[in-house]
Amino acid sequence: MPCPLCRKEFTIPDDGFSGMQKNFIVEKLLSARQLSAGEEAGSIPATCDTHKDKEMEMFCLECELAICVKCYTESHKTHDCSDIEKVSADRRKQVKSDSDRITERLKKIGEVLPRFEKEKNELVNRLADVEGEINTAADKLIAAVERDRVKLLSEVESIKLKQVNRLETAKHDVEQHMAAMESFKQDSDILLSSGTACDVTRSANSLHSRAEELMMFDVISHVDSSLPPLHVNFTSASLPCVDNFVGTIAEEGL
């Protein structure tokens, strides 16, 4: 269990509390109280601990003990001793003075306690305001980034649609030209395989004109000219502060 004064934990002896070390200060206070109570009640004065048949009449200042005359002559004669009543009166004044000083200091310390609650509330409210400022600043940045993102993605989508349309148109032109050439080839093959001398004579010039016309149209060059090289790159914006995008916190007075 913990000591009621210093709170240091200790183990109770096997023989109980009676086997524990005594608090000498408390023991002396109890003895003095018993002595004072006996005197007030008119009872027999307290006797010496060493000589049970003698009254406590003196106090050894060096040993911090209440003694009788016999104790004084036997072992305390060379010590600084005084009348126990005088010592008691002096000590009482000392205890009263100490108690008054502690009471005054306790009052002053107690006056500090309300300050903690006030400062705590002020701190909580101020930090709530700071949190609001942080969220507002961050929300503004987030909104600005979101606007830029939407704008850039819209630009990319516009580029994509434009280029896709160009590719579809070029593809259609190539397919159309290839169909015309396939038709020419089919007509030529039929004429060569099944046409009579008269048929060949009549149709050769017409087929030749079609062939010249088809060959004059360079579809590959047409496609290349209608589809110039396209390079789309993204460059991230340079930020002034790479460690903190929102702001900083500064503590003052700590």
Secondary structure as UniProt FT lines:
FT   TURN            4..6
FT   TURN            14..15
FT   HELIX           17..19
FT   HELIX           24..40
FT   TURN            41..42
FT   TURN            52..53
FT   STRAND          58..60
FT   TURN            61..64
FT   STRAND          65..67
FT   HELIX           69..71
FT   HELIX           72..76
FT   TURN            77..78
FT   STRAND          81..83
FT   HELIX           84..194
FT   HELIX           197..216
FT   HELIX           219..226
//
